[in-house]
Amino acid sequence: MNEPLVAFPQWTPWSKRPRLSDCLDVPDDFDFGGLYLFARFFPGAPAANLEASHLSPEVIYIGMSKRLTGRTQNHEKIARSYKTQFDDQKCQSLYYAHCDLGPGWSSWDLSHREGASVKRAYLQYAERKLIWEYARKFNRLPLLNKT
């Protein structure tokens, strides 16, 4: 298995996160595995042409999930921690970006197909690698990552 490209195309306001079934003709329980970032841009929004990066100083959380869209739509723990930490009850400064790893990385592939455990191991590795690169650059973890 080759390592997939890890790229975060753009920042999206958390308040405008779409449901996957709104974008594609798929069952409600369909999703993709991948990596995601949460960031706080205050005041204002990121520049329109700003590519999302795990090495942005605004990043407050780096994570991975077998259900990427569902995780970024409904991450109550991060939303609650964010509201407490930053006193932004409407999450107006909270943005997210996600990296969909492409074909072969659906939630079905990560749970039921041959090689699923190897792909899940890669997701865990990639998440830790991104956190390590952030920690090496800033000499700390993202504010909402605990370990």
C-alpha positions as CSV (number, residue, x, y, z in Angstrom):
1,M,0.0,0.0,0.0
2,N,1.3,3.4,-0.9
3,E,0.8,6.3,1.5
4,P,-2.0,8.5,0.2
5,L,-1.4,12.3,-0.3
6,V,-2.3,14.3,2.8
7,A,-3.6,17.7,1.8
8,F,-6.1,20.0,3.3
9,P,-7.7,22.1,0.5
10,Q,-9.4,24.9,2.4
11,W,-10.7,26.2,5.7
12,T,-14.5,26.1,6.1
13,P,-16.5,27.9,8.8
14,W,-17.7,25.2,11.2
15,S,-21.2,26.8,11.1
16,K,-21.4,26.0,7.4
17,R,-20.4,22.3,7.5
18,P,-22.5,20.3,5.0
19,R,-23.9,16.8,5.4
20,L,-22.3,14.3,3.0
21,S,-25.8,13.2,1.8
22,D,-26.4,16.8,0.8
23,C,-23.4,16.7,-1.5
24,L,-23.5,13.2,-2.9
25,D,-26.2,10.6,-3.6
26,V,-25.2,8.2,-0.9
27,P,-26.8,6.5,2.1
28,D,-26.9,8.6,5.3
29,D,-24.5,6.2,7.0
30,F,-21.8,6.5,4.2
31,D,-18.6,8.4,5.0
32,F,-14.9,8.6,4.3
33,G,-11.9,8.1,6.5
34,G,-9.3,10.7,6.8
35,L,-7.7,13.5,8.8
36,Y,-9.1,16.8,10.0
37,L,-8.1,20.1,11.5
38,F,-9.9,22.6,13.7
39,A,-8.6,26.2,13.8
40,R,-9.5,29.5,15.3
41,F,-9.3,32.6,13.1
42,F,-9.9,35.7,15.3
43,P,-10.6,38.3,14.4
44,G,-12.1,37.6,11.0
45,A,-11.8,34.7,8.6
46,P,-8.8,33.2,6.9
47,A,-7.8,34.7,3.5
48,A,-9.9,33.2,0.7
49,N,-6.8,31.7,-1.0
50,L,-5.3,30.3,2.2
51,E,-4.6,26.6,1.9
52,A,-5.3,24.8,5.1
53,S,-2.3,23.4,6.9
54,H,-1.6,21.5,10.1
55,L,1.3,23.9,10.6
56,S,-0.8,27.1,10.8
57,P,-0.5,28.8,14.2
58,E,-4.3,29.0,14.3
59,V,-4.7,25.2,14.4
60,I,-6.2,24.1,17.8
61,Y,-6.9,20.4,17.1
62,I,-5.6,17.7,14.8
63,G,-7.6,14.5,14.5
64,M,-8.4,11.4,12.4
65,S,-11.6,9.5,11.9
66,K,-13.1,6.5,10.0
67,R,-16.1,8.8,9.6
68,L,-14.6,12.1,8.6
69,T,-17.6,14.1,7.5
70,G,-19.7,12.9,10.5
71,R,-16.8,13.7,12.8
72,T,-16.4,17.3,11.6
73,Q,-20.1,17.8,11.5
74,N,-20.8,16.7,15.1
75,H,-17.7,16.9,17.2
76,E,-19.4,17.9,20.5
77,K,-16.2,17.4,22.6
78,I,-14.2,19.9,20.5
79,A,-17.1,22.3,20.2
80,R,-17.6,22.3,24.0
81,S,-13.9,22.7,24.7
82,Y,-13.6,25.4,22.1
83,K,-16.5,27.4,23.6
84,T,-15.1,27.2,27.1
85,Q,-11.5,28.0,26.0
86,F,-12.3,30.9,23.7
87,D,-15.6,32.3,24.9
88,D,-17.2,32.0,21.5
89,Q,-20.6,30.4,22.1
90,K,-21.7,30.6,18.5
91,C,-18.4,29.2,17.2
92,Q,-18.0,32.2,14.8
93,S,-14.2,31.9,14.7
94,L,-14.1,28.1,14.5
95,Y,-13.0,26.6,11.2
96,Y,-12.3,23.1,10.0
97,A,-10.5,21.4,7.1
98,H,-10.5,17.8,6.2
99,C,-8.3,15.5,4.1
100,D,-10.3,12.8,2.3
101,L,-7.7,10.2,1.3
102,G,-9.5,9.2,-1.8
103,P,-10.8,5.9,-3.3
104,G,-10.4,2.9,-1.0
105,W,-10.8,5.0,2.2
106,S,-14.5,4.9,2.7
107,S,-15.9,4.0,6.1
108,W,-16.8,0.6,4.6
109,D,-13.2,0.1,3.4
110,L,-11.9,0.9,6.8
111,S,-14.2,-1.5,8.6
112,H,-14.9,-4.4,6.3
113,R,-12.5,-4.8,3.4
114,E,-9.2,-6.7,3.3
115,G,-6.4,-4.6,4.6
116,A,-8.8,-2.5,6.8
117,S,-6.6,-2.8,9.9
118,V,-3.5,-1.7,7.9
119,K,-5.4,1.4,6.6
120,R,-6.6,2.2,10.2
121,A,-3.0,1.9,11.4
122,Y,-2.0,4.4,8.7
123,L,-4.7,6.9,9.8
124,Q,-3.4,6.7,13.4
125,Y,0.2,7.1,12.2
126,A,-0.7,10.1,10.0
127,E,-2.6,11.8,12.8
128,R,0.4,11.4,15.2
129,K,2.8,12.5,12.5
130,L,0.9,15.8,11.9
131,I,0.7,16.4,15.7
132,W,4.4,15.8,16.0
133,E,5.2,18.2,13.1
134,Y,3.1,20.8,14.8
135,A,4.7,20.2,18.2
136,R,8.2,20.4,16.7
137,K,7.4,23.7,15.0
138,F,5.6,25.4,17.9
139,N,7.1,23.5,20.9
140,R,3.6,22.6,22.1
141,L,0.6,20.6,21.1
142,P,-2.4,22.2,19.5
143,L,-4.4,23.8,22.3
144,L,-7.3,21.2,22.3
145,N,-5.1,18.1,21.7
146,K,-4.4,16.6,25.1
147,T,-1.8,14.0,24.1
